[in-house]
Amino acid sequence: MNMTTETIRPAGLAAIDREMARQHADAIASYDVAGPIATRAAASLKKTGRLLLLGMGGSHAVNRAVEPLYRALGIDAVALPLSEQLGQPLPVSGRTIFVTSQSGESAEVVRWFDETGGTEETFGLTLEANSFLARTAPSLVGAGGTELAFAATRSLTVTFALHLAILAARGEDPQAALAILNAPDDHDIAAALTALEDVATVVTSGRRLQGVAEALALGLTELSRRPCFSLEGGQLRHGPMEMLGPEIGVVLFRGLDETSGLVTAMAISAVETGAPVILFDASGQAPVAGAVTIRFTPVTGLAAIFAMLPVAQRLMIAFADARVENAGTPVRSTKITRSE
């Protein structure tokens, strides 16, 4: 290929590529060292039986994704944006609190601790050992240091690995999830990318895997600068179906759980609108006619998240690269949001 036709990878995407290349190794390393604080966090959950998950941006998406996993253990778990907790707070007494911030320096994190002083049952999850959060609360610190690229990729996977350590300390079997981190499957996204070629924007949706859908929508918006957004499957059904058609891409997540039938029904309905439908599928069920299905080994919980997320990230990056000249370089935001 000569230099006139060769495309140069935008610097922002090259930075994301570098983060993604090490995310599995960093996630495994994070899990391996998280034990002592994970054990303390698990003991706190056993004592309180209630969990408030606080974060912003990608951190909130992670919290939304793990919320059902803690609920499945009988824990009264609620994920709220930290900004919402600052403005209209849930009571914090009697709850274990996980404050998640990959930088550990977000404006809302600093203000929440300034205003509340934290609590004895507050734990941090961060990538930065020297951050405000890690200095202020007992924290699980992900391996590999701060994520440098704009859109969250490695930081999501690493933070999920920290949650895996907490869930393992609560007695959950981590083996299926660790197996996927140790030997990730590669999946072809070409058909999915082609299906989305002519869409103006994308809506993502799931049921049990809604948090993953929200993480993808955030990254799509940040990188493609299109208003891509996420609606939980029931919420998408209640009215917003009106927007669907050939110009709206639909990305769905279906795992091996009791909500998979509802995701199937949504996929069928979305195909009927003429919308291009991409189905990330770890359910083991039959493909949906008319949808581009990316099939994974049937798994649930964090194993499903670890399997699907990197492939969804690759689709997100390719979607943005096709639409934005300098994808991955923010023009209106910064990596660490220090203002409210």
TARAMO-V360231 format. One record per run of one state. SS is the DSSP state (H for helix, E for strand, L for the rest). FROM is the first residue (numbers start at 0). TO is the last residue. If there is no record, write none. Layout:
ss:from:to
SS:FROM:TO
SS:FROM:TO
This chain:
ss:from:to
L:0:9
H:10:20
L:21:21
H:22:32
L:33:33
H:34:47
L:48:48
E:49:54
L:55:56
H:57:70
L:71:74
E:75:80
H:81:86
L:87:94
E:95:99
L:100:105
H:106:115
L:116:120
E:121:125
L:126:130
H:131:135
L:136:136
E:137:140
L:141:152
H:153:168
L:169:173
H:174:181
L:182:188
H:189:194
L:195:199
E:200:205
L:206:208
H:209:223
L:224:227
E:228:229
L:230:231
H:232:236
L:237:238
H:239:242
L:243:246
E:247:253
L:254:258
H:259:271
L:272:275
E:276:280
L:281:290
E:291:294
L:295:299
H:300:320
L:321:339
